[in-house]
Amino acid sequence: MVAAGTIKFTDSKSITTESSDLSCCNFAEEILLQTSKVAAGGASTISSGFLGQTFDVLLCDKFKTLAERWKAETIHMSSLSDIEGHGAYQEIISMGQAVVPLILRELVIDPDWWFMALDSLVDTPPPLEGDDGDLLRLSAKWVDWGESNGYLPPTQ
């Protein structure tokens, strides 16, 4: 169980935590490691959705747990309505706008069918005409939208 606290990602190699609990620091380091892997993989220049932002550790941990459960339990589903109707997916949506940067970060690292969740969480989604069913193009449009609207740092 991750302890309460916050994580602030100040740049591609630095984090600060407001918790003396080791699990909070471990969680922050895990996220920073994932961020470094994205940058090293050439996907973009540290486009993790965390830089310059502060997050509640419990929120991040709950999102991570639910996202992992959703992916594991829907991996063999072909029906998009079943995938989006999954309990863990719906619980992520119920967490509100605070999870938008976390979802966008997931699209950068591992594109998946987060679009209905994002659409329900933001006031003005990007125009997506002509990209129905194209996971990578939809992901790219949402990531661009996230950068333009301050949910993700701009790629350089």
C-alpha positions in Angstrom: 0.0 0.0 0.0 1.3 3.4 -1.0 1.3 6.0 1.8 -0.3 9.4 1.5 1.9 12.2 0.1 2.6 14.1 -3.1 5.1 13.7 -5.9 6.4 16.7 -7.8 8.3 16.0 -11.1 10.6 19.0 -11.7 12.5 17.8 -14.7 13.5 14.6 -16.5 15.7 13.4 -13.7 14.4 15.1 -10.5 11.5 14.4 -8.2 10.5 15.7 -4.8 8.1 14.0 -2.5 6.2 15.4 0.4 6.2 12.2 2.5 8.7 10.5 4.6 7.2 7.1 3.8 9.5 5.0 1.7 6.7 3.6 -0.4 5.9 7.1 -1.6 9.5 7.6 -2.7 9.5 4.1 -4.3 6.4 4.9 -6.3 7.9 8.3 -7.5 11.1 6.6 -8.5 9.1 3.9 -10.4 7.3 6.6 -12.4 10.5 8.5 -13.0 12.1 5.3 -14.3 9.2 4.7 -16.7 9.6 8.3 -17.9 13.3 7.7 -18.5 12.5 4.6 -20.5 10.1 6.5 -22.7 12.7 9.1 -23.4 15.5 6.6 -24.0 13.2 4.7 -26.4 13.0 7.7 -28.6 9.2 8.0 -28.3 9.6 11.7 -27.5 11.5 14.0 -25.2 10.2 13.1 -21.8 6.5 13.4 -22.6 5.3 11.5 -19.6 2.6 13.8 -18.4 4.2 14.3 -15.0 6.9 16.9 -15.5 6.3 20.1 -13.7 3.2 18.7 -12.1 2.3 17.5 -8.6 0.3 14.4 -8.0 -1.3 12.8 -5.1 0.4 9.5 -4.5 -2.7 7.6 -3.5 -4.5 8.8 -6.7 -1.6 7.6 -8.9 -1.4 4.3 -7.1 -5.2 3.7 -7.4 -5.1 4.7 -11.1 -2.1 2.3 -11.8 -3.8 -0.6 -10.0 -7.1 0.0 -11.9 -5.4 0.4 -15.2 -3.4 -2.8 -14.8 -6.5 -4.7 -13.8 -8.5 -3.2 -16.8 -5.7 -4.2 -19.2 -5.3 -7.7 -17.8 -9.0 -8.5 -17.8 -9.8 -7.0 -21.2 -6.8 -8.1 -23.2 -8.8 -10.8 -25.1 -12.0 -8.8 -25.5 -12.9 -7.7 -29.0 -15.9 -5.6 -28.2 -15.0 -2.0 -27.6 -18.2 -1.5 -25.6 -17.2 -4.4 -23.3 -13.7 -3.0 -22.9 -15.0 0.5 -22.1 -17.8 -0.9 -19.8 -15.3 -2.8 -17.7 -15.6 -2.0 -14.0 -12.0 -0.8 -13.5 -12.3 1.5 -16.6 -15.5 3.0 -15.2 -13.9 3.5 -11.8 -11.1 5.4 -13.4 -13.6 7.6 -15.1 -15.3 8.2 -11.7 -11.9 9.6 -10.4 -12.5 12.7 -12.4 -10.3 15.1 -14.3 -7.3 14.5 -12.0 -6.6 11.3 -14.0 -6.5 13.0 -17.4 -2.6 13.5 -17.3 -2.2 9.9 -16.1 -4.3 8.5 -19.0 -2.5 10.7 -21.5 0.8 9.4 -20.1 -0.5 5.9 -20.7 -1.2 6.8 -24.3 2.5 7.9 -24.7 3.9 4.8 -23.1 1.4 2.1 -24.2 -1.5 3.2 -26.5 -4.8 1.7 -25.6 -8.5 2.4 -25.8 -8.6 5.3 -23.3 -10.5 7.6 -25.7 -14.0 7.2 -24.3 -12.7 7.9 -20.8 -10.9 11.0 -22.0 -13.9 12.2 -23.9 -16.0 12.0 -20.8 -13.5 13.7 -18.6 -12.6 16.8 -20.7 -14.8 19.7 -21.8 -13.4 20.2 -25.3 -11.9 17.0 -26.8 -9.8 17.1 -30.0 -11.5 16.6 -33.4 -11.1 12.9 -34.3 -13.0 12.7 -37.6 -11.6 10.0 -39.9 -9.5 8.2 -37.3 -12.1 5.8 -35.9 -10.5 2.5 -35.0 -6.9 3.7 -35.6 -5.4 3.3 -32.2 -2.1 5.0 -33.0 -3.6 8.0 -34.8 -6.2 8.5 -32.1 -3.5 8.3 -29.4 -1.3 10.8 -31.2 -4.2 13.2 -31.6 -5.0 13.0 -27.8 -1.3 13.4 -26.9 -1.1 16.5 -29.1 -4.2 17.8 -27.5 -2.8 17.1 -24.0 0.3 19.0 -24.9 -1.7 21.9 -26.3 -4.0 22.1 -23.2 -1.3 21.8 -20.5 -1.9 18.2 -19.5 1.4 17.0 -20.9 4.6 18.9 -21.4 5.3 19.8 -25.0 7.6 17.5 -26.9 10.8 19.2 -28.2 
